Amino acid sequence: MRYLHDDHIRQIGIDWAKLCGIVRDVLAIKDQGDSAHPLKPYLRFRDLSNRIIAMPAYVGGNIDMAGIKWIASFPANPERGLPRANNTIILNDPGSGEPLAFIHSGLLNGLRTAAVSGVMLTEYMNARELEAVRLGVIGWGPIARLHLAMCIALLGERLERVCLYDVRGIDPATIPAEVRGITDIAADWRYAYRGANVVATCTVSPERYIDEAPSEGALLLNVSLRDYLPASVVGVTAVVVDDWREVCRENTDIELLHRASGLQEQDVSTLADVALRGRMRELAGPVFFNPMGLGVFDIAIAGFYFREAERLKVGVPLPRSER
């Protein structure tokens, strides 16, 4: 069994094209029925704003990996100098069930999240034939920073302008050097929202605040899932989710649209529809992407890093106990 943490993941390296390719592989494997991911339960106790989520999954095909992600999200942690989220993953041999790896890595959670957004962004760029992206990022925590890194890698010179906003302010020194010259720090979320044709909301906002309709044709990467007041997106007809059953619950923006305006599963497209069946070319107007996060993506990406760690001899090997 091998133990890995954030530094080991960084040592192996971050290849955004490779990670997005893994997400695409998972979508195809899932579409063929060779995967399993039960509805994830939320463990809550005492302070109900906290949650620990269990995400068991198996991915077959060329990935062939099983395991469980166990991620704790405690919104008040940053005030105590602690990470908001603590992510652990156990990988199991799908043939024997034996544990292969224990991974303690918040970075891995962010890589999965941004790679899923990367697949959606690529499909949007190709379908809309965009030559230039004006990116608005609302929130400037670890997930937001990885989204900017992903956009830098995938878009290259097509990334024309970046506008960042965080309610706590942003230190210019935290902006990647390669885009510092094209990046503005906004004093209000509206500046990042209104001027962008791609918007990534990556906040931990306790209340919804976006009360304006999006720009015509914009891609809304609704990573934090609870930023949009229903009236702001009720007119958006191009709604994309990773999995309706997962995302239409837990007070997400999709659940509110379901309750307030009758949005139904048949009204939305899935990421598989977009990535595998070319659905994006049929979608008009703004695109509202709501990924709840699926364990199959986490297990597949963790499996990739485990196999790379085995190949490169990275991490801490843990001996089996004597039987």
Sine and cosine of phi, psi and omega as CSV:
sin_phi,cos_phi,sin_psi,cos_psi,sin_omega,cos_omega
0.00,0.00,0.60,-0.80,-0.08,-1.00
-0.86,-0.51,0.69,-0.72,0.05,-1.00
-0.98,-0.21,0.76,-0.65,0.01,-1.00
-0.76,-0.65,0.55,-0.84,0.12,-0.99
-0.70,-0.71,-0.11,-0.99,-0.12,-0.99
-0.80,0.60,-0.71,0.70,-0.04,-1.00
-0.89,0.46,-0.57,0.82,0.05,-1.00
-0.92,0.40,-0.65,0.76,0.02,-1.00
-0.89,0.46,-0.70,0.72,0.02,-1.00
-0.90,0.44,-0.61,0.79,0.00,-1.00
-0.90,0.44,-0.64,0.77,0.04,-1.00
-0.93,0.38,-0.62,0.78,0.09,-1.00
0.93,-0.36,0.36,-0.93,-0.04,-1.00
-0.88,-0.48,0.94,-0.35,0.03,-1.00
-0.91,-0.42,0.98,-0.19,-0.13,-0.99
-0.90,0.44,-0.61,0.79,0.04,-1.00
-0.89,0.46,-0.65,0.76,0.03,-1.00
-0.90,0.43,-0.70,0.72,-0.03,-1.00
-0.91,0.42,-0.66,0.75,0.05,-1.00
-0.91,0.42,-0.57,0.82,0.06,-1.00
-0.90,0.44,-0.61,0.80,0.06,-1.00
-0.90,0.45,-0.68,0.73,0.04,-1.00
-0.86,0.51,-0.68,0.73,0.03,-1.00
-0.89,0.45,-0.65,0.76,0.05,-1.00
-0.87,0.49,-0.68,0.73,0.00,-1.00
-0.89,0.45,-0.67,0.74,0.02,-1.00
-0.85,0.52,-0.68,0.74,0.00,-1.00
-0.93,0.37,-0.67,0.74,0.01,-1.00
-0.90,0.43,-0.70,0.72,0.04,-1.00
-0.88,0.47,-0.64,0.77,-0.01,-1.00
-0.91,0.42,-0.48,0.88,0.01,-1.00
-1.00,0.08,-0.06,1.00,0.05,-1.00
1.00,0.06,0.17,0.98,-0.05,-1.00
-0.99,-0.16,0.77,0.63,0.04,-1.00
-0.43,-0.90,0.21,-0.98,0.06,-1.00
-0.53,-0.85,0.73,-0.69,0.10,-1.00
-0.46,-0.89,1.00,-0.04,0.02,-1.00
-0.84,0.54,0.44,-0.90,0.05,-1.00
-0.82,0.57,0.80,-0.60,-0.13,-0.99
-0.98,0.21,0.73,-0.68,0.06,-1.00
-1.00,0.06,0.47,-0.88,0.04,-1.00
-0.93,-0.36,0.87,-0.50,0.05,-1.00
-1.00,-0.05,0.86,-0.51,0.03,-1.00
-0.79,-0.61,0.59,-0.81,0.04,-1.00
-0.37,-0.93,0.47,-0.88,-0.02,-1.00
0.82,0.58,-0.97,-0.24,0.01,-1.00
-0.97,0.23,0.94,-0.34,-0.14,-0.99
-0.97,0.23,-0.03,1.00,0.14,-0.99
-0.98,0.22,-0.28,0.96,0.06,-1.00
-1.00,0.04,0.45,-0.89,0.05,-1.00
-0.42,-0.91,0.52,-0.85,0.16,-0.99
-0.84,-0.55,0.80,-0.60,-0.16,-0.99
-0.92,-0.40,0.74,-0.67,0.07,-1.00
-0.98,-0.20,0.78,-0.63,-0.06,-1.00
-0.75,-0.66,0.98,0.19,0.07,-1.00
-0.97,0.23,0.56,-0.83,-0.02,-1.00
-0.31,-0.95,0.44,-0.90,0.18,-0.98
-0.76,-0.65,0.68,-0.73,0.10,-1.00
-0.82,-0.58,0.83,-0.55,-0.02,-1.00
-1.00,-0.01,-0.67,-0.74,0.02,-1.00
0.85,0.53,-0.63,-0.78,-0.03,-1.00
-0.98,0.21,-0.08,1.00,-0.01,-1.00
-1.00,-0.06,-0.77,0.64,0.14,-0.99
0.73,0.68,0.93,0.37,-0.04,-1.00
-0.56,-0.83,0.61,-0.80,0.06,-1.00
-0.82,-0.57,0.34,-0.94,0.04,-1.00
0.23,-0.97,-0.17,-0.99,0.01,-1.00
-0.60,-0.80,0.68,-0.73,0.14,-0.99
-0.98,-0.19,0.68,-0.73,-0.03,-1.00
-0.74,-0.67,0.98,-0.19,-0.15,-0.99
-0.86,-0.50,0.80,-0.60,0.00,-1.00
-0.98,-0.21,0.76,-0.65,0.03,-1.00
-0.85,-0.53,0.94,-0.35,-0.01,-1.00
-0.86,-0.51,0.99,-0.13,-0.15,-0.99
-0.84,0.54,-0.46,0.89,-0.04,-1.00
-1.00,0.10,-0.08,1.00,-0.05,-1.00
-0.83,0.55,-0.68,0.73,-0.02,-1.00
-0.85,0.53,-0.49,0.87,0.04,-1.00
-0.93,0.37,-0.33,0.94,0.03,-1.00
-0.98,-0.21,0.17,0.99,0.00,-1.00
0.97,0.24,0.38,0.92,-0.01,-1.00
-0.90,-0.44,0.42,-0.91,0.08,-1.00
-0.89,0.46,0.62,-0.78,0.04,-1.00
-0.89,0.46,-0.66,0.75,-0.05,-1.00
-0.89,-0.46,0.64,-0.77,0.10,-0.99
-0.84,-0.55,0.89,-0.45,-0.15,-0.99
-0.93,-0.37,0.80,-0.60,0.11,-0.99
-0.77,-0.64,0.55,-0.83,0.01,-1.00
-0.69,-0.72,0.72,-0.70,0.17,-0.99
-0.93,-0.36,0.79,-0.62,0.08,-1.00
-0.97,-0.24,0.65,-0.76,0.00,-1.00
-0.84,-0.54,0.60,-0.80,0.13,-0.99
-0.89,0.45,0.85,-0.52,-0.06,-1.00
-0.93,0.36,-0.26,0.97,0.02,-1.00
-1.00,0.04,-0.57,0.82,-0.09,-1.00
-0.88,-0.48,-0.29,0.96,-0.07,-1.00
0.99,0.14,-0.05,1.00,-0.02,-1.00
-0.91,0.41,0.62,-0.79,0.04,-1.00
-0.93,0.37,0.71,-0.71,0.00,-1.00
-0.97,-0.25,-0.59,0.81,-0.10,-1.00
-0.43,-0.90,0.51,-0.86,0.21,-0.98
-0.86,-0.52,0.85,-0.53,-0.08,-1.00
-0.86,-0.51,0.83,-0.56,0.08,-1.00
-0.91,-0.41,0.99,-0.15,-0.16,-0.99
-0.43,-0.91,0.96,-0.29,0.17,-0.99
-0.92,0.39,-0.51,0.86,0.03,-1.00
-0.86,0.51,-0.65,0.76,-0.03,-1.00
-0.88,0.47,-0.62,0.78,0.06,-1.00
-0.88,0.48,-0.68,0.73,0.01,-1.00
-0.93,0.37,-0.60,0.80,0.02,-1.00
-0.90,0.44,-0.69,0.72,0.05,-1.00
-0.87,0.49,-0.72,0.69,-0.06,-1.00
-0.87,0.49,-0.74,0.68,-0.04,-1.00
-0.95,0.32,-0.53,0.85,0.03,-1.00
-0.92,0.39,-0.63,0.78,0.08,-1.00
-0.89,0.46,-0.70,0.71,0.08,-1.00
-0.87,0.49,-0.59,0.81,-0.01,-1.00
-0.89,0.46,-0.62,0.78,0.06,-1.00
-0.90,0.43,-0.70,0.71,0.01,-1.00
-0.89,0.45,-0.69,0.72,0.00,-1.00
-0.88,0.48,-0.69,0.72,-0.01,-1.00
-0.89,0.46,-0.69,0.73,0.02,-1.00
-0.90,0.43,-0.63,0.77,0.03,-1.00
-0.90,0.44,-0.73,0.69,0.00,-1.00
-0.87,0.50,-0.69,0.72,-0.04,-1.00
-0.93,0.38,-0.69,0.73,-0.06,-1.00
-0.94,0.34,-0.63,0.78,-0.03,-1.00
-1.00,0.03,-0.11,0.99,0.03,-1.00
0.80,0.60,0.74,0.67,-0.02,-1.00
-0.99,0.17,0.71,-0.71,0.06,-1.00
-1.00,-0.09,-0.37,0.93,-0.07,-1.00
-0.59,-0.80,0.64,-0.77,0.02,-1.00
-0.90,-0.44,0.76,-0.65,0.20,-0.98
-0.96,-0.26,0.95,-0.31,-0.14,-0.99
-0.99,-0.12,0.80,-0.60,0.15,-0.99
-0.94,-0.34,0.80,-0.61,0.02,-1.00
-0.86,-0.50,0.87,-0.50,0.00,-1.00
-0.95,-0.31,0.87,-0.49,-0.20,-0.98
0.98,-0.17,0.59,-0.81,-0.02,-1.00
-0.66,-0.75,0.68,0.73,0.10,-0.99
-1.00,0.00,-0.19,-0.98,-0.06,-1.00
-0.85,0.53,-0.64,0.77,-0.02,-1.00
-0.92,0.39,-0.67,0.74,0.02,-1.00
-0.88,0.47,-0.68,0.73,-0.04,-1.00
-0.91,0.42,-0.59,0.80,0.06,-1.00
-0.94,0.35,-0.54,0.84,0.08,-1.00
-0.90,0.43,-0.65,0.76,0.05,-1.00
-0.91,0.42,-0.68,0.74,0.03,-1.00
-0.87,0.50,-0.67,0.74,0.04,-1.00
-0.88,0.47,-0.70,0.71,-0.01,-1.00
-0.90,0.44,-0.64,0.77,0.05,-1.00
-0.86,0.51,-0.70,0.71,-0.06,-1.00
-0.94,0.34,-0.68,0.73,-0.10,-0.99
-0.99,0.12,-0.53,0.85,-0.10,-1.00
-1.00,-0.06,-0.52,0.85,-0.02,-1.00
0.85,0.53,-0.78,-0.63,-0.05,-1.00
-0.94,0.34,-0.20,0.98,0.04,-1.00
-0.96,0.28,-0.22,0.98,0.09,-1.00
-0.98,0.18,0.99,-0.16,-0.15,-0.99
-1.00,0.09,-0.65,0.76,-0.07,-1.00
-0.47,-0.88,0.54,-0.84,0.04,-1.00
-0.79,-0.62,0.69,-0.72,0.10,-1.00
-0.77,-0.64,0.82,-0.57,-0.07,-1.00
-0.91,-0.40,0.57,-0.82,0.12,-0.99
-0.59,-0.81,0.68,-0.74,0.16,-0.99
-0.59,-0.81,0.68,-0.73,-0.05,-1.00
-0.87,0.50,-0.42,0.91,0.00,-1.00
-1.00,-0.01,0.02,1.00,-0.07,-1.00
1.00,0.07,0.27,-0.96,-0.06,-1.00
-0.73,-0.69,0.79,-0.61,0.09,-1.00
-0.98,0.20,0.87,-0.50,-0.01,-1.00
-0.83,0.56,-0.44,0.90,-0.02,-1.00
-0.92,0.39,-0.30,0.95,0.00,-1.00
-1.00,0.08,-0.09,1.00,0.02,-1.00
-0.99,0.13,0.75,-0.66,-0.01,-1.00
-0.82,0.58,0.67,-0.74,-0.11,-0.99
-0.85,0.53,-0.57,0.82,-0.10,-0.99
-0.94,0.35,-0.27,0.96,0.02,-1.00
-0.85,-0.53,0.12,0.99,-0.06,-1.00
-0.86,0.50,-0.57,0.82,-0.04,-1.00
-0.96,0.29,-0.27,0.96,0.00,-1.00
-0.91,-0.41,0.28,0.96,-0.09,-1.00
-0.93,-0.37,0.73,-0.69,0.11,-0.99
-0.94,-0.34,0.58,-0.82,0.13,-0.99
-0.97,-0.24,0.88,-0.47,-0.09,-1.00
-1.00,0.05,0.48,-0.88,0.06,-1.00
-1.00,-0.02,-0.14,0.99,-0.05,-1.00
-0.50,-0.87,0.58,-0.82,-0.03,-1.00
-0.86,0.51,-0.45,0.89,-0.07,-1.00
-0.89,0.46,-0.55,0.84,0.01,-1.00
-0.92,0.40,-0.64,0.77,0.03,-1.00
-0.94,0.33,-0.49,0.87,-0.09,-1.00
-0.99,0.12,-0.73,0.68,-0.15,-0.99
-0.95,0.31,-0.58,0.81,-0.12,-0.99
-1.00,-0.03,0.07,1.00,-0.13,-0.99
-0.96,-0.27,0.53,-0.85,0.20,-0.98
-0.98,-0.22,-0.08,1.00,0.22,-0.97
-0.72,-0.69,0.83,-0.55,-0.02,-1.00
-0.85,-0.53,0.80,-0.60,0.10,-1.00
-0.92,-0.40,0.91,-0.42,0.07,-1.00
-0.99,-0.10,0.90,-0.43,-0.09,-1.00
-0.75,-0.66,0.87,0.50,-0.10,-0.99
-0.93,-0.38,0.09,-1.00,0.18,-0.98
-0.85,-0.52,0.57,0.82,-0.06,-1.00
-0.85,0.52,0.76,-0.65,0.01,-1.00
-0.96,0.29,-0.29,0.96,-0.01,-1.00
-0.69,-0.72,0.51,-0.86,0.08,-1.00
-0.93,0.37,0.59,-0.81,-0.10,-0.99
-0.69,-0.72,-0.38,0.92,-0.04,-1.00
-0.97,0.26,0.92,-0.40,-0.10,-1.00
-0.86,-0.51,0.30,0.95,0.00,-1.00
-0.85,-0.52,0.56,-0.83,0.12,-0.99
-0.91,0.42,0.52,-0.85,-0.02,-1.00
-0.96,0.29,0.25,-0.97,0.10,-1.00
-0.89,0.46,0.51,-0.86,-0.01,-1.00
-0.85,0.52,0.83,-0.56,0.06,-1.00
0.99,0.15,0.06,1.00,-0.05,-1.00
-0.94,0.34,0.48,-0.88,0.16,-0.99
-0.99,-0.15,0.85,-0.52,0.01,-1.00
-0.97,-0.25,0.95,-0.30,0.07,-1.00
-1.00,0.01,1.00,-0.06,-0.13,-0.99
-1.00,0.05,0.94,0.35,-0.14,-0.99
-0.91,0.42,-0.65,0.76,-0.06,-1.00
-1.00,0.10,-0.18,0.98,0.23,-0.97
0.95,0.33,-0.14,0.99,-0.11,-0.99
-0.65,-0.76,0.70,0.72,-0.04,-1.00
-0.93,-0.36,-0.37,0.93,-0.14,-0.99
-0.98,-0.18,0.82,-0.57,0.19,-0.98
-0.92,0.38,0.63,-0.78,-0.11,-0.99
-0.80,0.60,-0.61,0.79,-0.05,-1.00
-0.89,0.46,-0.43,0.90,-0.06,-1.00
-0.96,0.28,-0.44,0.90,-0.07,-1.00
-0.84,-0.55,0.10,1.00,-0.04,-1.00
-0.89,0.45,-0.43,0.90,0.01,-1.00
-1.00,0.04,-0.03,1.00,0.00,-1.00
-0.99,0.16,0.84,-0.54,-0.03,-1.00
-0.99,-0.10,-0.33,0.94,-0.01,-1.00
-1.00,-0.08,1.00,0.06,0.00,-1.00
-0.95,-0.31,0.77,-0.63,-0.02,-1.00
-0.82,-0.57,0.68,-0.73,0.03,-1.00
-0.77,-0.64,0.28,-0.96,0.14,-0.99
-0.99,0.13,-0.63,0.78,-0.01,-1.00
-0.38,-0.92,0.89,-0.45,-0.07,-1.00
-0.86,0.51,-0.69,0.72,-0.06,-1.00
-0.87,0.49,-0.59,0.81,0.00,-1.00
-0.97,0.22,-0.66,0.75,-0.21,-0.98
-1.00,0.04,-0.34,0.94,-0.02,-1.00
-1.00,0.02,0.87,0.50,0.03,-1.00
-0.18,-0.98,-0.01,-1.00,0.09,-1.00
0.85,0.53,0.58,0.81,0.11,-0.99
0.87,0.49,0.55,0.83,0.07,-1.00
-0.98,0.21,0.22,-0.97,0.06,-1.00
-0.89,0.45,-0.53,0.85,0.05,-1.00
-0.92,0.39,-0.68,0.73,0.03,-1.00
-0.89,0.46,-0.63,0.78,0.02,-1.00
-0.91,0.41,-0.63,0.78,0.06,-1.00
-0.92,0.40,-0.60,0.80,0.06,-1.00
-0.87,0.49,-0.70,0.72,-0.03,-1.00
-0.98,0.22,-0.64,0.76,-0.13,-0.99
-0.99,0.13,-0.58,0.82,-0.09,-1.00
-0.80,-0.60,0.12,0.99,0.08,-1.00
0.98,0.21,0.36,0.93,0.06,-1.00
-0.85,0.53,0.75,-0.66,-0.04,-1.00
-0.85,-0.52,0.26,-0.97,-0.02,-1.00
-0.84,0.55,-0.63,0.78,-0.02,-1.00
-0.94,0.34,-0.19,0.98,0.01,-1.00
-1.00,0.05,-0.18,0.98,-0.09,-1.00
-0.92,-0.40,0.34,-0.94,0.15,-0.99
-0.97,-0.24,0.36,-0.93,0.07,-1.00
-0.97,-0.26,0.28,-0.96,0.07,-1.00
-0.87,0.50,-0.55,0.83,0.06,-1.00
-0.91,0.42,-0.65,0.76,0.07,-1.00
-0.84,0.54,-0.67,0.75,-0.05,-1.00
-0.95,0.31,-0.75,0.66,-0.14,-0.99
-0.99,0.15,-0.49,0.87,-0.09,-1.00
-0.96,-0.27,-0.43,0.90,-0.14,-0.99
-0.84,-0.54,0.18,0.98,0.10,-0.99
0.92,0.40,0.43,0.90,-0.08,-1.00
-0.90,0.44,-0.43,0.90,-0.08,-1.00
-0.84,0.54,-0.56,0.83,-0.02,-1.00
-0.93,0.37,-0.26,0.96,0.03,-1.00
-1.00,-0.05,-0.15,0.99,-0.09,-1.00
-1.00,-0.06,0.79,-0.61,-0.02,-1.00
-0.94,-0.33,0.42,-0.91,0.06,-1.00
0.97,0.24,-0.27,-0.96,0.03,-1.00
-0.88,0.47,0.51,-0.86,0.02,-1.00
-0.90,-0.43,0.82,-0.58,-0.09,-1.00
-0.94,-0.35,0.98,-0.19,-0.08,-1.00
-0.99,-0.16,0.82,-0.57,-0.06,-1.00
-0.80,-0.59,1.00,-0.08,0.02,-1.00
-0.99,-0.10,0.91,-0.41,0.03,-1.00
-0.94,0.34,-0.46,0.89,-0.06,-1.00
0.99,-0.16,0.89,-0.45,-0.06,-1.00
-0.92,-0.40,0.67,-0.74,-0.02,-1.00
-0.86,0.51,-0.47,0.88,0.00,-1.00
-0.88,0.48,-0.58,0.81,0.04,-1.00
-0.94,0.35,-0.68,0.74,0.00,-1.00
-0.88,0.47,-0.71,0.70,-0.05,-1.00
-0.92,0.39,-0.63,0.78,0.00,-1.00
-0.91,0.41,-0.70,0.71,-0.01,-1.00
-0.94,0.34,-0.64,0.77,0.09,-1.00
-0.88,0.47,-0.63,0.77,0.03,-1.00
-0.89,0.46,-0.63,0.78,0.06,-1.00
-0.87,0.49,-0.73,0.68,-0.03,-1.00
-0.93,0.36,-0.57,0.82,0.06,-1.00
-0.89,0.46,-0.71,0.70,-0.03,-1.00
-0.92,0.39,-0.60,0.80,0.08,-1.00
-0.91,0.41,-0.63,0.78,0.03,-1.00
-0.90,0.44,-0.63,0.78,0.06,-1.00
-0.90,0.44,-0.70,0.72,-0.04,-1.00
-0.92,0.40,-0.65,0.76,-0.08,-1.00
-1.00,-0.06,-0.04,1.00,-0.05,-1.00
0.86,0.51,0.72,0.69,0.02,-1.00
-0.97,-0.23,0.56,-0.83,0.03,-1.00
0.99,-0.17,-0.11,-0.99,-0.07,-1.00
-0.92,-0.39,0.92,-0.38,0.06,-1.00
-0.96,0.28,0.75,-0.66,0.00,-1.00
-0.95,-0.30,0.87,-0.49,-0.04,-1.00
-0.94,0.34,0.54,-0.84,0.11,-0.99
-0.95,0.32,0.52,-0.85,0.10,-0.99
-0.96,0.28,0.41,-0.91,0.01,-1.00
-0.94,0.35,0.61,-0.79,-0.04,-1.00
-0.99,-0.11,0.00,0.00,0.00,0.00
